[in-house]
């Protein structure tokens, strides 16, 4: 959609368990943010499981803020999980 070309979507960030705790997730996100800015995007959006506190902390650390909440956004193995929607503004509006 032309009306949403300024928004990028971050989807499926994952670091293998044996590689966690080394700052790889943060470096990956910083590279994504740099690429989004270079492409002229003005914001990035993502969804993260409400109970995934490690991921929430990472996204906050790189500048994302919670902008919404969706109950039962995901169904994993028959269990419904809530999700926070997060946004990072890359340029002022």
N, C-alpha and C positions, 0 to 999 in steps of 0.2 A: 504494500500500500504506500502510495506516495506521501500520504500524510504522516507516516511513521518512519520514514527513511532516516531520520535523525537519531533513532533509538536502536541500540544494539542489545542483543539478548545473550547473556552468559548462561550456558547450559551444560550440565554434566561435568562439573569440576571434580576431579578425583585424583588422589595420590595413593599409590600402592602402599599398603601397611608398612612394609619394610623400609620405605623411603620417607615416611612421615617424621615430623619433628626436625627437619633440616631446612625449613624455609622455602621448600619447592613450591608449595601452593601459593605463597605470597609472591614469589618471583614470577610464577605463571600468570597470576592475575595482573601484576604490574605490566607484563608484556602485552596482555590483552588490552589493558587500559591505554597503553602507549599506541598500540595499533588502532584502537578506536578513535583516539584523538587525531592520528595521522590521516584516517579516513574521513574526518570531518564530522563524526558523530558528536552529539551534544549530551547524550546520556546512555548509561548502561542499566539494564534491569536484570534481575534474577529472582528465582524462588529458592527457598531453603527450608528444609524440614524444621519445624518449630522446636524440636528436641535436639537438634544437631548443634549443640552449643559451641563446639570447636569451629565449625564452619561459620556460624554467626559471628564469632569473635574475629575470625580471619577477614570476613567481608567488611566488618566495621573498621578493622585496622587499616584497610586500604581505602576507606572513605564511603562505603555504602551505608545508607540509612534505611531503616524499616519504614515502608510507606503503605503497607497494607497487610492484611491477614486473611487467609482463606481456610475455613474449617473443612476437614476431610478432602483436602486438595489432591492427595495421593492415596492409592490403594496398593499396599505392598503385602503380598501373601494373605489377602483377605482382611488386613488391618488398615483402617483409615487413619491417615496422618495429616495433621495440620501443617500449613506452610506460611512462612513470612515472605512477603514480597519486598524486595529491596531495590533501591535506586542509587546510582552514583551519577551526579551531575558533572559533566566534563567541562562545561562552559556555563557562565551565568546566563540566566534567561531575562 
